[in-house]
Every structure is written in structure tokens, then in C-alpha cells.
Amino acid sequence: MLSELKQELLHDMSKITNGGITEDEAGDSDAALKNFLYNPAHKRVLEPGIILILGGRGAGKSALFEMLSGKSGREAFTSTALNSHQPSQETWISGYGRSKESRISLPAPETIERVISSANNYRIRSFWVGLWVGQLLQHDSAEHLRPFFNSLPPSLIEALTKSLGVIQRWLPDVEEHLDYINQAFDEMDQHLAEHGQWLYMTYDELDRLTTSHDKLAGPIRELLAFWLDRYRRWERIRPKIFLRSDLFQQDYLGFPDASKLRPHQLQLEWTTSWLYQLLIKRMANGSDRMKQYLDQIPGLIVRKDDQFGYIPTPDEALHEKFMTHLVGEFMGADARKGNSYRWVPNHLQDAEKRIAPRSFLKLFAGAALQELKRFDSKLLLQNRLVQPSALQGALMETSEDRIAELAQEEYRWLNHLKPNLYGITVPAQKAIFIDAIKRTEWTKDQPLVTQPSELIEYMKSLGILEQRSDGRINMPEIYLYGFRMKRMGGVKRPK
């Protein structure tokens, strides 16, 4: 293969993180649909009985939320999912979260925290109901449902329509008229059932409801309690609540009925096969020349869809051939350095064996960039594009990126803990981690728990730490290098 062509393919590969699957890349445009991988877990999201969709940072919750919130993306998605209902039978409204289809101004986190974070349950529930009515009144696709609210005072309708972001303007009136609003929804549900229709409310970015992490529990708890209650009451009005897995903990939410949601929840987790399919799909839809490169592996691309673009095979044996074609069979001269196909997931998984698709894509994009920076076609045998050393170097950067994205918003407290973990060699005695936590000075960006043993348990639930049978604490490599910690015999940083 010509040197110039390899460089062009590497450039294409470095761009695979652009498109619609990870949370910062969500959308329902044509390009996003071609980059979105529909997998078997997604079909369950459309089941009316699924209320709660859980996933960690970078698992694709917001991309799926955006796909369902946008008309074109939803129609393509539901068609692929073989949904039993026609799109014309369904109305989807964004109850909370950034939606490209909805430009309605939501209350600011500071306002929500000030008005309802410490309020009683009745006021918090009234907030969610009012927000829902306001979204519904302003959404074009829900025009046929607006007459059900004609019994509400015109002043309340005006406030919910024109000043939804100003909670004080409508919350007292919603509390006063909550019985009438509930009756309107009862009648709406009956109407939907009689006409074979459905109304879905979607919620995302609930971890950004308030500015303070410790103020989230009350509003989230009441939202879940409200919909669990209404699930029994209504037949055709259903929610789809996208929530970070670590926020759905009984000791945090104080939600006694959390166990009742288990039959109605779905955990977004990615298998190794799905991750490789996502990578191959991104590459195939990136450029014609990359598609021709992948076609050198017969059967790797099984078909082309009008909306979702090129579709890769689920055959794992062909995925392994793809890695041999791209990198080589082994991460060194022979099998002692590890099989390249298995090396990637083994080094990207957290303590719970979970892999964020964003990290998977960043690893290969980063490896492509490293090859471009030091490009030497003599080192890339046959048609290979990436050397094992480039993947190893990209692992360091992917780990650093993973810590940075976690610490940017949801887990800002990691920025305070990180300096005290620097240089620790794992696995290490638990006492070493306890000492590091004790030396950490927290600001308002503190974790849910600050007592050292409790924080270690919390970090284990996040998949950042794991405890071995001998009591020592270990950290997976996807986090290890980002914290600038060490491991005996670990991957060496390339020069």
C-alpha cells in the first residue's frame, strides 16, 4: 500500500470520535445516524415497561436520548428496532435535558436549587408536573393534546408557555391546581388508549439539575416516585428516564421503593463485539477509501442501510481478523505480549468489566494521531496502519482523557483527590488509599461520602477501584495512568 494512502487512512481514522453516539456528540442528523450503532440492548428501550435507563459516563445515554427526542432520528431508530408501534402513533416530549428539536428554555440549575432542592415532596412533584405541562404546551408535535388543559386558568397557561424558566411565576399556581392537572392527564391517557396512541416523556442530564451534587437526591427521588406511581395509574403515558448509574443508589436517594423499579430498568452496557462493530461502522462510514480498506476483509461489512450507512458484521472471528489486518495479531513479536484483539478491551475495562464506547473510540483515534506524528511506512508492514506501541501510547492518553471528563462535571472532587494518589504503585494496601483520602482537602466539590472507607466503597461502585482477595486495592488501567499511578509490569509510556 502506498505511503500517501496510509497517511490519508490514518487521518480518517483519527476523526472517528466525531459523530452521534457519545454524549457530547449526540444528534439525529444524517451523519449522526451513520455513526450510531443500534445494538440489541437498544430495542428494550422502546418497551413501554422500561422506565429507567442507567449507564455510566460515556455509555451513550445522551446520544440515545437525543436519538429518541429528534423526529428523524427517532423514526429511523424505531424502524430499525422493529417497534410494534408506528411513529405516527407516538408523541415524544423532552421533559428535561438538552434536545436539538426542543428549544424551550428550562429553569437554570441555580434557580432549581434555590426553589425546590429543600422543598417538601408535594412542591417538588408540582415542579416536575408543571415542567412537563409547559414542555407539552410548547411542543409542536403535542398540539393535539393541548385541549386537555383548557380548564386551567389562562394566566397559568401563559406562564407555562412564556416563562417556563422562571419557576416562581408558575409553581404556586401549579400546586393550587394540581388536582385539575392530574384529572387532565387521566382524561388524556384514556383518550390515547381509545385511539391506540402513546405519549412518552424523556429525561436526561438529571445530574445537572442543581449546581451542588448533594442537592440532586430530592428532585431525582421525587421524579422516580412520581412515575412509579403513575405507571400503575396510566396505560399510555410513559417516561424514559436516562440516569447515571451511581445516582441510582438507595443509600443516596433514600428511595424506599427503588427495588420496585428493577423490573422497569435497563442498564446500558457494551459487549466487546458491539464495541468493535461501533469502531468498524465509524471507520466504514468515514470515507470511501476507508471503506475500500475494510473491504479487504471479506464479510466485515454486511450491508448498507439508507439511513444508518454501512453495517458491520457481528461475527467476532471477523473482528479479530480486522485487528490483525489493522495492527497485527500480537502486541509484540509473539503471543507473549498478548493478542491485539483481546488486549484492547482488557486494558480499557473498569473494575466492573465495563467499557465506555467513548474510550474505545478515543484509543484508536489517538493511536492514529500518534502514527501520523511519527509516520514511517517501513514500520507498518503490509497493509497495517497502527503499531502496537501506538495503541499503548494512546492508552495513556485515553486514561488521562477519561479522568478529565469525569472530573470536569459529575465528579469534580476527583481533582482534589488526584494529587494525593500520584505515584502510588498498585495493588497497594488499603491503608495507603485511606491516608491519601485523609490528606485530601475538599471544597464544595466534594464526593457523596468523604469518610475514607466509605469513599473507597463508592469508588469501587464507580469501577475506579477494586479490592483483591488479599485485601489490597487495585486500579484498572483505564484510570491508572490518568491518576499518574503505577503498576509493576504495566504498559510503559512510549518515548
Buried (B, 14 or more C-beta within 10 A) or exposed (E): BEEEBBBBBBBBBBBBBBBBBBBEBBBBBBBBBBBBBBBEBBBEBBBBEBBBBBBBBBBBBBBBBBBBBBEBBBBBBBBBBEBEEEBEBBBBBBBBBBBBBBEBEBBEBEBBBBBBBEBEEEBBBBBBBBBBBBBBBBBEBBEEBBEBBEEBEEEBBEBBBBBBEBBEBBBBBBBEBBEBBEEBBBEBBEBBBEEEBBBBBBBBBBBBBBBBBEBBBBBBBBBBBBBBEBBEEBEBBBBBBBBBBBBBBEEBBEBEEBEBBEEBBBBBBBBBBBBBBBBBBBBBBBBEEBBEBBEEBEEBBEEEBEBBBBBBBBBBEBBBBBBBBBBBBBBEEEEEEBBBBEBBBBBBBBBBEBBBBBBBBBBBBBBBBBBBEEEEEEEBEEEBBBBBBBBBBBBBBBBBBBBEBBBEEBBBBBBBBBEBBEEBEBBBEBEBBBEBBEEBEEEEBBBBBBEBEBBBEBBBEBBBBBBEEEEBBBBBBBBBBBBBBBBEEBBEEBE
